[in-house]
Amino acid sequence: MRNKRWMIIIAITWSFITVNCQSMKENEIINLPTPNKKSNISIEEALQSRRSVRSYKKDSLSIEQIGQLLWAAYGSTSGRKKTCPSAGATYPLEIYLLAAEVKGISTGLYRYNSANHSIIKIQHTDIRKQLTEASLNQEYIENAPASIIIAADFKRTTKAYGARGERYVYMEVGHCGQNIHLQCESLNLGTVIIGAFEDDKVKQILHINEDPLYIMPIGYKY
Ligand SMILES: Cc1cc2nc3c(=O)[nH]c(=O)nc-3n(C[C@H](O)[C@H](O)[C@H](O)COP(=O)(O)O)c2cc1C
């Protein structure tokens, strides 16, 4: 009887510890390295050589490369302003990182916080396979060491501009995607914009409130 009581106490304590460790993991904040503002390639050279890349080497990416890419996508530059232009500075986009093989960042899904150049973990599993299936089996997602996902909260812009705000959001994701493309080129990495996916499925897999617009797998070019 006594033994049974102890076993129940141990089981409850253990499940409490497990649940807490898991939630701690999911709220983990990682401060990203300060982005470089100089590179060995000119903006003109990056524009000239940029191409969509759909196959990647197995090599892991580094936290420095990820920090640089997220900053290029939507990083703070001065005050509230960012690397990306935004209609009325309404900034409707949210940037997510799917990290699978990144040195210094454990596997999972993260949300980028541009204000302090950090990421917060919101899922700790590898969702690449599910995301590939929800994207017409474009297997580059599954094969890439990381992907950046750009999602939008349309209300932030339509509140200011009404229905016209919607087109402004679509324009903005293009700017953001091009920033990532050019930064990849400067880091000698490859990426491609993926716009063909099942919106609801992707949203469900990511467990996010915003609407996903682009998925950009990233890795070393062959
Ligand atoms: C809005 C948009 C959606 C796209 N969606 C996909 C996609 O789902 N899958 C894909 O492989 N490429 C996609 N692409 C990439 C284009 O196929 C690519 O940019 C085009 O073929 C031109 O080639 P380049 O990027 O190498 O210059 C998309 C590009 C844009 C701008």
The ligand as an SDF file (V2000), in Angstrom:
LIG
                    3D

 31 33  0  0  0  0  0  0  0  0999 V2000
    5.3550   34.4500  -55.9330 C   0  0  0  0  0  0  0  0  0  0  0  0
    6.2860   33.3370  -56.3460 C   0  0  0  0  0  0  0  0  0  0  0  0
    5.9240   32.0230  -56.1070 C   0  0  0  0  0  0  0  0  0  0  0  0
    6.7960   30.9840  -56.4490 C   0  0  0  0  0  0  0  0  0  0  0  0
    6.4520   29.7060  -56.1090 N   0  0  0  0  0  0  0  0  0  0  0  0
    7.3170   28.6960  -56.3900 C   0  0  0  0  0  0  0  0  0  0  0  0
    7.0310   27.3670  -55.9760 C   0  0  0  0  0  0  0  0  0  0  0  0
    6.0200   27.0800  -55.3480 O   0  0  0  0  0  0  0  0  0  0  0  0
    7.9430   26.4160  -56.2730 N   0  0  0  0  0  0  0  0  0  0  0  0
    9.1030   26.6780  -56.9430 C   0  0  0  0  0  0  0  0  0  0  0  0
    9.8900   25.7510  -57.1650 O   0  0  0  0  0  0  0  0  0  0  0  0
    9.4110   27.9330  -57.3380 N   0  0  0  0  0  0  0  0  0  0  0  0
    8.5510   28.9500  -57.0750 C   0  0  0  0  0  0  0  0  0  0  0  0
    8.8850   30.2370  -57.4210 N   0  0  0  0  0  0  0  0  0  0  0  0
   10.2030   30.5220  -58.0430 C   0  0  0  0  0  0  0  0  0  0  0  0
   10.0760   30.7640  -59.5540 C   0  0  0  0  0  0  0  0  0  0  0  0
    9.7870   29.5510  -60.2050 O   0  0  0  0  0  0  0  0  0  0  0  0
   11.4110   31.3610  -60.0660 C   0  0  0  0  0  0  0  0  0  0  0  0
   11.6570   32.5830  -59.4210 O   0  0  0  0  0  0  0  0  0  0  0  0
   11.3580   31.5660  -61.5850 C   0  0  0  0  0  0  0  0  0  0  0  0
   11.3740   30.3370  -62.2580 O   0  0  0  0  0  0  0  0  0  0  0  0
   12.5220   32.4270  -62.0970 C   0  0  0  0  0  0  0  0  0  0  0  0
   13.7540   31.7990  -61.8250 O   0  0  0  0  0  0  0  0  0  0  0  0
   14.8990   32.4830  -60.9590 P   0  0  0  0  0  0  0  0  0  0  0  0
   14.3380   32.7610  -59.5750 O   0  0  0  0  0  0  0  0  0  0  0  0
   16.0280   31.4900  -60.8870 O   0  0  0  0  0  0  0  0  0  0  0  0
   15.3050   33.7510  -61.6200 O   0  0  0  0  0  0  0  0  0  0  0  0
    8.0340   31.2910  -57.0860 C   0  0  0  0  0  0  0  0  0  0  0  0
    8.3800   32.6100  -57.3270 C   0  0  0  0  0  0  0  0  0  0  0  0
    7.5270   33.6300  -56.9500 C   0  0  0  0  0  0  0  0  0  0  0  0
    7.9590   35.0650  -57.1830 C   0  0  0  0  0  0  0  0  0  0  0  0
  1  2  1  0
  2  3  1  0
  2 30  2  0
  3  4  2  0
  4  5  1  0
  4 28  1  0
  5  6  2  0
  6  7  1  0
  6 13  1  0
  7  8  2  0
  7  9  1  0
  9 10  1  0
 10 11  2  0
 10 12  1  0
 12 13  2  0
 13 14  1  0
 14 15  1  0
 14 28  1  0
 15 16  1  0
 16 17  1  0
 16 18  1  0
 18 19  1  0
 18 20  1  0
 20 21  1  0
 20 22  1  0
 22 23  1  0
 23 24  1  0
 24 25  2  0
 24 26  1  0
 24 27  1  0
 28 29  2  0
 29 30  1  0
 30 31  1  0
M  END
$$$$
